[in-house]
Amino acid sequence: MMSTWRGAQTWPLVSKWRPLAVFAIFLLNIFPSAFLRFLTKLKYGSASDSFVSAAIKFLNPNFLNNVLVMAKDELETVLDLDTQAIRNMVGKLYLYHGEEDGWSPLKFRDNLLKEVPELKPNARIDSNDIPHAFVEFDGEQVGEIIGDWMKEIEKNEEKLQ
């Protein structure tokens, strides 16, 4: 993860700037929640209400600190592809990669499919320009894609019986 452009972009926040970010969120908590909702809607205007509510929860300094510590740990820990763990999930694992994904570039997908070619039937590339953080604006669309995928799987299972 650290080798991606999003990993490199995130590293300073989770390592060097975390205390400042947590303090800034602490200061934001002086304002009433209605104002915080207003600010969040300014940034994420077309996002769903459930996303805005979840985003506001990040405005808790303890929560944000925990998220940033966890993100730092992930960036330090997730260094290589664990092909054995993935092989154990073949048949249960479905992949959906974005063409332009700052966290998981297509070369990661290509390397994974080279190492575990059995995943190819269950690996798709997004053609809808849905960002990695799809819950911001595209949660419903991703839900529909996964729902259609599950229906397809169910039909294939019925054919096998």
Secondary structure, 3 states (H helix, E strand, C coil): CCCCHHHHHHHHHHHCCHHHHHHHHHHHCCCCHHHHHHHHHHHCCCCCHHHHHHHHHCCCHHHHHHHHHHHHHHHHHCCCCCHHHHHCCCCCCCEEECCCCCCCCHHHHHHHHHHCHHHHHHEEECCCCCCCCHHHCCHHHHHHHHHHHHHHHHHHHHHHC
